[in-house]
């Protein structure tokens, strides 16, 4: 029996075959046997399973291919950013892996939406020649990372909106409807993705912005400067979150993106929020919405000028917009009430 026939016969009889088994059966060297097996893999007759000393080979039947794909729960690809389409990438990942296999429909919808939006952002805005994506299902979670080596999300927003710093760009980003290309994008992608994830992290330049919806809280940290942008998305496999619920919460009767939340703490440089200029930074861009929710978590107090600018001056000039407050302590509520009755 020739070596090629020996490999195929054993794989068919026992379901799989290893290099060591053929070496033992034939007496040929490991390198010689491996060249034959590799040739069969290149022809499409065999498929490699396992790695290193656990490597085995199975016949390339449709059934075996399906089983192998289902067993693949992690994929990483480096994509050339030229003619790249996020829907094609997603379809390939779903076809080649078991990451979406038997995943709850609500979770699958969330991951599909979020991955598509974040990859599209990198394709359209990063100016990066290549984009790396990694998708993994493990430990009861589904997660993905999209990394580019482009201009960086915060710097891009800062330059396009003529802002003074990347921190101001970050502050604008969390409001929603902020985009550097309004002719193509509404700016909804990051906003909704940050609401449906268990954890959503954006890194750019020297800033790290984290939305932790299990706490819930939003954090900004300084990091070692990086080139480009990295986004991390995590959701539990058994999450009860639903995409349509999140859309309904922030959309009006016409299904438009009409409501936003602003974490006021992100706009506090130091001490108490006291000035009208600070209030204007909080309010910048909010005229695009019909309902604005100001979340005062961790804000110990606000000044009279800040409160007056928000709750009397701005509200008077934007009477059709409803301002709601959340998590305001006694001191903050007092200043808000004082401004509203002035």
C-alpha positions in Angstrom: 0.0 0.0 0.0 1.4 3.4 -0.9 1.6 6.2 1.7 -1.2 8.2 0.2 -3.6 5.3 0.2 -2.5 4.5 3.8 -3.3 8.0 5.0 -6.8 8.1 3.3 -7.6 4.6 4.4 -6.8 5.2 8.1 -8.7 8.5 8.1 -11.7 6.8 6.6 -11.6 3.8 9.0 -10.9 5.7 12.3 -12.4 9.1 11.5 -9.1 10.9 11.7 -5.4 10.3 11.3 -2.1 11.8 12.7 1.4 12.1 11.3 2.7 9.9 14.2 0.3 7.1 13.3 1.4 6.9 9.7 5.1 7.1 10.7 4.5 4.1 13.0 2.6 2.2 10.3 5.0 2.8 7.4 8.4 3.5 9.0 8.9 6.6 6.9 10.3 9.7 8.5 8.0 12.3 10.1 9.0 15.0 7.6 8.3 12.7 4.7 4.9 11.8 6.0 4.0 15.4 6.8 4.8 16.4 3.2 2.2 13.9 1.9 -0.4 14.9 4.4 0.1 18.6 3.6 -0.3 17.8 0.0 -3.6 16.1 0.7 -4.7 19.2 2.7 -3.7 21.5 -0.2 -5.7 19.4 -2.6 -8.8 19.6 -0.3 -8.8 15.9 0.5 -8.0 16.4 4.2 -8.7 19.0 6.9 -6.5 19.9 9.8 -8.0 19.8 13.3 -6.1 20.7 16.5 -2.7 22.3 16.8 0.9 21.2 17.4 1.2 17.7 19.0 -2.6 17.4 19.0 -3.0 18.0 15.2 -5.2 15.4 13.5 -6.6 15.2 10.0 -10.1 14.3 8.8 -11.5 13.6 5.4 -12.9 16.8 3.8 -16.6 15.7 3.7 -19.5 18.1 4.0 -20.3 16.7 7.4 -16.8 17.1 8.7 -16.6 20.6 7.4 -19.8 21.6 9.1 -18.5 20.1 12.4 -15.2 21.9 12.1 -16.9 25.2 11.4 -19.1 24.8 14.5 -16.1 24.1 16.7 -14.4 27.4 15.6 -15.4 30.0 18.2 -12.7 32.5 17.6 -11.6 34.3 14.4 -9.1 37.0 13.7 -8.6 38.7 10.3 -6.6 41.6 9.0 -8.7 43.3 6.3 -7.4 45.5 3.5 -9.4 48.7 3.7 -10.1 49.0 -0.1 -13.6 48.1 -1.4 -14.3 46.6 2.0 -17.9 45.9 3.0 -18.9 45.1 6.6 -21.9 42.9 5.6 -19.6 40.7 3.5 -17.1 40.3 6.4 -19.9 39.5 8.8 -21.4 36.8 6.4 -18.0 35.2 6.0 -17.5 35.0 9.8 -21.0 33.5 10.3 -20.3 31.0 7.5 -16.8 30.0 8.6 -17.3 29.7 12.4 -19.7 28.5 15.1 -19.7 31.9 16.9 -23.4 32.6 16.0 -24.5 28.9 16.1 -27.5 28.5 18.5 -27.0 32.0 19.8 -30.1 33.6 21.2 -31.8 35.6 18.5 -31.8 38.9 20.6 -28.1 38.6 21.3 -27.3 37.6 17.7 -29.1 40.7 16.4 -27.2 42.9 18.9 -23.8 41.5 17.9 -24.6 41.7 14.2 -25.7 45.4 14.5 -22.9 46.5 16.7 -20.1 44.7 14.7 -21.5 46.1 11.4 -21.6 49.6 12.8 -18.1 49.6 14.3 -16.5 48.0 11.3 -18.3 50.5 9.0 -17.0 53.4 11.2 -13.4 52.1 10.7 -13.9 51.6 7.0 -15.5 55.1 6.4 -13.7 57.3 8.9 -10.4 55.9 10.0 -8.3 56.5 6.9 -6.5 53.3 7.8 -5.1 51.1 5.1 -5.9 47.9 7.0 -8.4 47.0 9.8 -8.0 44.1 12.2 -11.1 42.3 13.5 -11.3 39.7 16.2 -14.5 37.9 17.2 -14.7 35.4 20.1 -17.3 33.4 21.9 -16.1 32.1 25.3 -16.9 32.1 29.0 -20.5 32.7 28.3 -19.9 35.9 26.3 -19.6 37.1 22.8 -17.0 39.8 22.2 -15.3 41.5 19.3 -12.5 44.0 18.8 -12.1 46.3 15.8 -8.7 48.0 15.5 -7.4 50.4 12.9 -4.2 52.4 12.5 -5.8 55.6 11.2 -6.3 59.1 12.5 -8.1 58.2 15.7 -11.7 58.7 16.5 -11.3 61.6 19.0 -8.8 63.5 16.9 -11.0 63.1 13.8 -14.1 64.5 15.6 -12.0 67.3 17.1 -10.6 68.4 13.7 -13.9 68.1 11.8 -15.9 70.0 14.5 -13.2 72.6 15.2 -13.0 71.6 18.9 -10.2 72.6 21.2 -9.2 69.2 22.5 -9.8 65.5 22.2 -11.6 65.6 25.5 -14.2 67.9 24.0 -14.5 65.4 21.1 -15.1 62.6 23.6 -17.8 64.7 25.3 -19.6 65.3 22.0 -19.4 61.7 21.0 -21.3 60.4 24.1 -24.3 62.6 23.2 -25.1 60.8 19.9 -25.8 62.3 16.4 -22.1 63.4 16.2 -20.5 62.4 12.9 -17.7 63.6 10.8 -19.6 62.8 7.6 -23.3 63.8 8.0 -24.0 63.1 4.3 -23.4 59.3 4.9 -23.9 58.8 8.6 -26.4 59.9 11.3 -24.0 59.3 14.2 -26.3 56.8 15.8 -24.0 53.7 15.6 -21.8 54.4 18.6 -24.6 55.7 20.7 -26.8 52.7 20.3 -23.9 50.2 20.5 -22.9 51.8 23.8 -26.4 51.2 25.1 -26.9 47.5 24.0 -23.5 46.2 25.1 -22.7 44.9 28.6 -19.4 46.6 28.2 -18.2 48.9 25.4 -14.8 50.5 25.3 -13.3 53.0 22.8 -9.6 53.7 22.8 -8.1 56.6 20.8 -5.0 58.7 21.2 -4.5 58.9 25.0 -8.2 58.4 26.0 -10.1 55.4 27.0 -13.9 55.7 27.2 -15.8 52.8 28.9 -19.5 52.3 29.0 -20.3 49.6 31.6 -24.0 48.9 31.4 -24.0 46.3 34.2 -23.0 48.9 36.8 -24.2 51.1 35.1 -21.6 53.8 34.6 -19.3 55.7 32.2 -15.6 56.1 32.7 -12.9 58.1 31.1 -9.2 57.2 31.7 -5.8 58.3 30.4 -3.9 55.6 28.6 -0.5 55.3 26.9 -1.1 57.0 23.5 -2.0 54.7 20.6 -2.2 55.2 16.9 -5.7 54.8 15.4 -8.8 53.5 17.2 -9.7 50.3 19.1 -13.2 49.4 20.1 -14.1 46.4 22.3 -17.7 45.1 22.6 -18.8 42.4 25.1 -22.3 40.9 25.8 -23.4 37.9 27.7 -24.8 35.0 25.7 -27.8 34.9 28.0 -28.4 38.6 28.0 -32.0 39.7 27.9 -31.2 43.0 26.2 -33.2 43.6 23.0 -32.2 45.9 20.1 -35.8 47.0 19.5 -36.2 48.0 23.2 -33.2 50.3 23.0 -34.4 51.8 19.7 -37.9 52.4 21.2 -36.5 54.1 24.3 -34.6 56.7 22.2 -36.8 57.0 19.2 -40.0 59.0 18.9 -43.3 58.1 17.2 -41.7 58.6 13.8 -38.9 56.1 14.7 -36.3 58.9 14.6 -33.4 59.2 16.9 -34.9 61.9 19.2 -33.7 61.2 22.7 -30.3 61.2 24.3 -28.6 60.9 27.7 -25.7 63.0 28.8 -23.4 62.0 31.7 -22.8 65.5 33.1 -19.8 64.3 35.2 -17.8 63.9 32.0 -17.9 67.7 31.5 -16.5 68.5 34.9 -12.8 69.6 34.6 -12.4 70.0 38.4 -14.4 71.0 41.4 -18.1 72.0 40.9 -19.7 72.8 37.6 -20.2 76.5 38.0 -19.8 78.5 34.8 -22.0 79.2 31.8 -19.3 78.1 29.4 -19.3 74.7 31.1 -23.1 74.6 30.6 -22.7 75.5 27.0 -20.3 72.6 26.4 -22.8 70.2 28.0 -25.6 71.6 25.8 -23.7 71.8 22.5 -25.5 69.8 19.8 -28.4 68.9 22.0 -30.8 71.0 19.9 -31.0 68.0 17.5 -33.1 66.0 20.0 -36.6 66.3 21.4 -35.8 64.8 24.8 -32.5 65.4 26.7 -31.8 63.4 29.9 -29.1 64.9 32.1 -27.5 62.3 34.4 -26.0 63.9 37.4 -24.4 60.7 38.9 -21.2 61.6 40.9 -22.0 65.4 40.5 -21.9 66.8 44.0 -23.1 70.2 43.1 -23.6 72.8 40.4 -23.3 76.6 40.4 -26.1 79.1 40.0 -24.7 80.3 36.6 -24.5 76.7 35.3 -28.0 75.9 36.4 -29.4 79.2 35.0 -27.8 78.6 31.6 -29.2 75.1 31.3 -32.6 75.3 32.9 -33.7 78.9 32.2 -31.7 80.4 29.3 -31.3 77.3 27.1 -34.7 75.9 27.9 -36.4 79.2 27.1 -34.7 79.2 23.7 -35.5 75.6 23.0 -39.0 75.3 24.4 -39.9 72.3 22.3 -37.2 70.2 23.8 -37.9 68.5 27.1 -35.1 68.3 29.7 -35.2 65.5 32.2 -32.8 64.9 35.1 -31.6 61.7 36.7 -29.6 60.9 39.8 -29.4 64.5 41.0 -28.6 64.9 44.7 -30.3 67.3 47.1 -27.8 70.2 46.3 -28.2 69.8 42.6 -32.0 69.6 42.7 -32.0 72.8 44.8 -30.0 74.8 42.2 -32.1 73.4 39.3 -35.4 74.4 41.1 -33.9 77.8 41.9 -33.0 78.4 38.2 -36.4 77.2 36.9 -38.3 79.6 39.2 -36.1 82.6 38.7 
